[in-house]
C-alpha cells in the first residue's frame, strides 16, 4: 500500500519539478526520459547492490545502506530543489 501511495506522490511531484526546471527550454520530454531511466537503473541496481551487501554483511547492514541512500536523497531534495527552498533562498539562487 505504501509503495503505491509513494509512487502516486512521486509520479506527480517529479512531473511538476521537471516542468518547473525545464520551463521554456523545450526539454521537458528529455528530462522525463532521464528521470525514467534513473528510476529504472535505481530499481535494478538497488536490488542487486543490497543483495550483495546482505550476502556479505547481513540484513542489518543492507537495511542501513538503503536508509543512508534514502537520507542522502532527502538531503539533496531539501537543499537543491527550488520548490523546497525558502522564497529568499530561491530568488538568490536564480540571480
Secondary structure, 3 states (H helix, E strand, C coil): CHHHHHHHHHHHHHHHHHHHHCCCCCCHHHHHHHHHHHHHHHHHHHHHHHHHHHHHHCHHHHHHHHHHHHHHHHHHHHHHCHHHCCHHHHHHHHC
